[in-house]
Amino acid sequence: MSEPAGKVYLVGAGPGDPELLTLKALRVLQDCDVVVHDRLIAPELLDLVPEGVERIFAGKRRDHHHLPQGDINRVLVEQARAGRRVVRLKGGDPFVFGRGGEELEALVEAGIPFEVVPGVSAANGVGAYAGIPLTHRDHAQSVLFVTGHTKNGEPDLNWTAICQPRQTIVIYMGLKPIRALCERLIRHGLPAHLPAAAIENGTLPEQRVASGTLASLPDLLAEMAPDGPVLVIVGSVVSLRQELSWFERQEPRLLPTGLEARGRRDH
């Protein structure tokens, strides 16, 4: 007798603001049997899930995983093999430093059908809410996404490719090694006065931005003492923020659900 056919939906929840969830992601959330969710998703998104749907927390904090990646993969396979429609809900876009590809590889190996629902990435969403366009004809013709997360604590990146003129650099998970990152970028040719910004809790009401230069950003961040997730953007496009920032200037608003947006609390 064959096992019941379940399915896994790998869904991007967006960078924080619940209203950035896509219509397809909303439909899938409202028609599932179980949600396996990360820590860095808007709590309001779980309010969109019907009563009776099981919620499994798989959140990860910096230097601590509530569920190791192998266990997350196992949960997805087991739930789908039980014939359930499983939503794997991940912050941002699951294919941009979200380990979405690793989880799908586990599903392929287990013969589990799946579907991917892309989300607004942190780079796109946070940059937009901070008033920093990632490309601009007068400033940047290319964008490079890199991660500051390293196994041994020392950044190990292709500095030649990163330190190119007229390019925007978006650094995920760069808070802890920010001083080393900025020093390496300057050492490999980027000017110390190049504009740089760090955005904490991007797209949320608690959003804060430290804007300066490669040389000054580490000290600005130390003064800010962020306790939420931080995205770093480096490049002359950051200079446009003074003119284009809009999010901090608008009146607080209520979400369509009537729920006030709440912040995330970890990296």
C-alpha positions in Angstrom: 0.0 0.0 0.0 1.5 3.3 -1.1 2.0 6.2 1.4 -0.4 9.2 1.1 0.9 11.9 -1.2 1.7 15.1 0.7 3.5 18.1 -0.7 5.9 20.8 0.6 5.5 24.5 -0.3 8.7 26.5 0.2 7.4 30.0 0.8 9.2 33.3 1.1 7.6 35.5 3.8 9.3 38.7 2.8 11.7 40.8 4.9 9.3 41.8 7.7 6.4 43.9 6.8 3.5 41.4 6.7 1.9 43.4 3.8 4.8 42.3 1.5 3.6 38.7 1.5 2.6 37.7 -2.0 -1.0 36.7 -2.9 0.2 33.2 -3.8 1.9 32.8 -0.5 -1.3 33.9 1.3 -3.4 31.4 -0.6 -0.9 28.5 0.2 -0.9 29.5 3.9 -4.6 29.4 4.1 -4.8 25.9 2.5 -2.2 23.9 4.4 -2.1 21.4 7.2 1.1 22.4 8.9 3.5 25.4 8.9 7.2 25.0 9.6 8.3 28.6 10.3 11.5 30.5 11.0 12.0 33.1 13.7 12.4 36.1 11.4 8.9 36.2 10.1 6.2 38.7 11.0 4.1 37.2 13.8 1.0 38.5 12.0 1.5 36.0 9.2 0.7 33.1 11.6 -2.5 34.9 12.4 -3.4 34.3 8.7 -3.2 30.5 9.1 -6.6 28.9 9.8 -7.2 27.4 13.3 -6.3 23.8 13.6 -3.2 24.1 11.4 -0.2 22.8 13.2 2.7 25.2 13.7 6.3 23.9 14.1 8.9 26.5 15.1 12.2 26.0 13.4 13.7 29.4 14.2 17.4 30.1 14.2 19.2 32.6 16.4 22.7 33.8 15.7 25.1 31.0 17.0 22.1 28.9 18.1 19.7 26.8 16.1 16.4 25.8 17.7 16.2 23.0 15.1 19.4 21.9 13.3 19.1 22.0 9.5 19.1 18.2 9.3 16.2 18.0 11.7 14.3 20.6 9.7 14.8 18.5 6.6 13.6 15.4 8.4 10.4 17.2 9.7 9.5 18.3 6.2 9.9 14.8 4.8 8.0 13.1 7.6 5.1 15.6 7.5 4.7 15.3 3.7 4.9 11.5 3.9 2.0 11.6 6.3 0.0 13.1 3.5 0.0 16.7 4.7 0.3 19.9 2.8 3.3 21.5 4.4 4.3 25.2 4.2 8.0 25.8 4.9 7.8 29.6 5.7 11.1 31.4 5.6 12.0 35.1 5.9 12.8 37.0 2.8 13.3 34.9 -0.2 14.2 31.2 0.4 16.7 31.1 -2.4 18.8 34.1 -1.2 20.9 32.9 1.8 17.9 31.0 3.1 19.1 27.4 2.6 16.0 26.8 0.5 18.1 24.8 -2.0 19.4 22.5 0.7 15.9 21.8 1.9 14.7 21.0 -1.6 17.6 18.7 -2.2 16.4 16.7 0.8 12.9 16.6 -0.6 14.2 15.4 -4.0 16.2 12.6 -2.3 13.1 11.5 -0.4 10.8 11.7 -3.5 8.6 14.4 -2.0 6.8 16.8 -4.4 7.3 20.5 -3.8 6.6 23.9 -5.1 8.5 27.2 -4.5 6.7 30.5 -3.8 9.3 33.3 -4.0 9.3 36.1 -1.5 10.5 39.7 -1.5 14.1 39.4 -0.6 15.7 41.3 2.3 18.0 43.2 -0.1 15.0 44.4 -2.2 12.6 45.2 0.6 15.0 46.7 3.1 16.8 48.7 0.5 13.5 50.1 -0.7 12.2 51.0 2.8 15.5 52.7 3.6 15.3 54.8 0.5 18.4 53.2 -1.1 17.9 52.0 -4.7 20.2 49.1 -5.4 20.9 50.3 -8.9 21.0 53.8 -10.4 22.3 54.9 -13.8 24.5 57.6 -12.1 25.8 55.3 -9.3 25.7 51.5 -9.8 25.2 49.2 -12.8 25.6 46.0 -10.8 24.6 44.6 -7.4 26.4 41.9 -5.5 24.9 39.9 -2.6 27.4 38.5 -0.1 27.2 36.9 3.3 29.2 38.0 6.3 28.6 34.7 8.0 31.7 32.6 8.3 32.6 29.3 10.0 35.9 30.5 11.6 34.9 34.1 12.2 37.1 35.6 9.5 35.5 36.9 6.2 36.7 34.8 3.3 35.3 36.4 0.1 36.4 37.2 -3.4 37.5 40.6 -2.6 38.6 41.4 -6.2 35.1 40.8 -7.5 33.5 42.7 -4.6 35.7 45.8 -4.7 34.7 47.0 -8.2 33.6 50.6 -9.1 30.0 51.5 -9.7 28.7 48.4 -7.8 26.4 48.1 -4.9 27.3 45.5 -2.2 24.6 44.0 -0.1 25.9 42.2 3.0 23.7 39.7 4.7 24.5 38.6 8.3 27.3 41.1 8.5 26.7 42.6 11.9 29.2 40.5 13.9 32.1 40.8 11.4 31.3 44.4 10.3 34.6 45.9 11.4 36.7 43.2 9.7 34.5 43.4 6.6 34.9 47.2 6.3 38.6 47.0 6.8 39.0 44.3 4.2 36.9 46.3 1.6 39.1 49.4 2.2 42.3 47.3 2.0 41.3 45.8 -1.3 40.6 49.2 -3.0 37.3 50.7 -2.0 37.6 54.3 -0.7 37.2 54.8 3.0 34.8 57.6 2.3 32.5 55.3 0.2 28.9 55.7 1.5 27.6 52.7 3.6 24.5 52.0 5.7 23.3 49.4 8.1 19.5 48.9 8.4 18.1 47.2 11.5 14.6 45.7 11.5 14.2 46.8 7.9 10.5 47.3 6.7 9.2 47.2 10.3 8.0 50.2 12.4 11.2 49.8 14.5 13.4 50.3 11.5 16.6 52.2 12.3 19.3 53.2 9.9 23.0 54.0 10.6 24.3 55.8 7.6 28.0 56.9 7.1 31.0 55.6 5.3 33.0 52.4 5.2 35.4 53.9 7.7 32.7 55.2 10.1 30.1 52.4 9.9 31.6 50.0 12.5 31.6 52.7 15.1 28.1 53.9 14.2 26.8 50.4 14.6 28.5 50.0 17.9 26.8 53.2 19.1 23.5 52.0 17.7 23.8 48.6 19.5 21.2 46.8 17.4 19.3 43.9 18.8 17.4 43.1 15.6 18.4 41.7 12.2 20.8 44.0 10.3 21.4 44.4 6.5 24.4 46.3 5.3 24.5 48.2 2.0 27.7 49.7 0.6 28.0 51.9 -2.5 27.4 55.4 -3.7 23.7 54.6 -4.0 23.6 55.0 -0.2 24.1 58.8 -0.7 20.6 58.9 -2.3 19.0 58.0 1.0 19.0 61.6 2.2 16.7 62.6 -0.6 14.7 59.4 -1.1 14.0 58.1 2.4 10.3 57.9 2.9 9.4 55.2 5.4 10.5 57.0 8.5 8.5 60.1 7.4 5.1 58.5 7.0 2.4 58.3 9.6 2.1 55.0 11.5 -0.6 52.7 9.9 -2.7 49.7 10.8 -2.5 46.6 8.8 -5.6 45.5 6.9 -6.2 42.9 9.6 -6.3 45.6 12.3 -3.2 44.2 13.9 -0.3 46.6 14.7 3.0 45.4 13.2 5.4 43.9 15.7 9.1 43.6 15.4 11.5 40.7 15.2 13.8 40.2 18.1 17.0 38.5 16.8 19.6 38.3 14.2 
